[in-house]
Amino acid sequence: MNHRKAEDRVRAIVTGATNGIGREAARALAADGAEVIVVGRSTEKIEATRAMIDGNTHGLLCDFSSQAAIRAAAKEIRRRFDSIDVLINNAAVGNRERRTTPDGLEEVFAVNHLGYFLFTNLLIASLEAAPAARVINVSSVAHRFYSVDFENLQHEIGFSPLKAYGRSKACNLLFTYELARRLESSSVIVNAVHPGIVRTGLGANNARTWDVVKGLGSPFMRSVRSGADTIVYLATDPAVAGVTGQYFARRKARAPSAAARQPEAAARLWNMSLELTGHPFSDPRLSNPERSCA
């Protein structure tokens, strides 16, 4: 078991930490004295990221397209660390064509939403073991253009790259609000963030589609350092220590789309996510519907 040192440094997990804003957030947190767990799907990239960071880091391999891999990674964290102060859910994909995961799920939805949902819920006890833990879900302004289609969560009908991505980011917000509600009596706060349109490697495996998006948005794109700024702010700043269930951009709480803050939709997505991840949680706050989602 890895116990705290005398200075009681913050221990932070960053998923998708080997590229873009995840990598920059990991670097900034370590530079600020945090102990950082760098999570990625390539051992080579994890070690390259750790070598780049001047600070106390650990590496953890996890492919968020696999629920078995997510469970194994969460189990390893629980084995090695007695508590977690910060969890930054950042791992994401953007696909040009519909793909399925080893679990038979559409990949963008599985990684960008169910990955957040499963990994976070498996680590709730570790988060609650910290004095005041923070969960930051990296969403996107893309959520404003697409509401969640509960009859077509797997995008079996009419798949499009931007629709799949935008809906997954709307799911991030619904998940944030519902998790914050369920944990409102705990010491864990949960917020979502839009980092801005950032020059990252997202969609690099589907270059033509994402090159168009980046080409249209390039005059407005932010650097990875600027993009990571609000993420690090939410992870560390005392000003937001008691703030939960909010959506931030440029260090300010913002109003998301109306569809992304509907309590009934949040509850319905939670219950469907439980089914798609096999009801893995013993905590009644997490595994019980608690309210109608009809």
Buried (B, 14 or more C-beta within 10 A) or exposed (E): EBEBEEEEBBBBBBBBBBBBBBBBBBBBBBEBEBBBBBBBBEEEBBBBBBEBBEBBBBBBBBBBBBBEBBBBBBEBBBEEBEBBBBBBBBBBBBBBEBBEBEBEBBBBBBBBBBBBBBBBBBBBEBBBBBEEBBBBBBBBBBBBBBBBBEEBBBBEEEBBBBBBBBBBBBBBBBBBBBBBBBBEEBEBBBBBBBBBBBBBBBBEEBEEBBEEBBEEEEEEBBEBBBBBBBBBBBBBEEEBEEBBBBBBBBEEEEEBBEBBBBEEBBBBBBBBBBEBBEEBBEEEBBBEEBEEBE
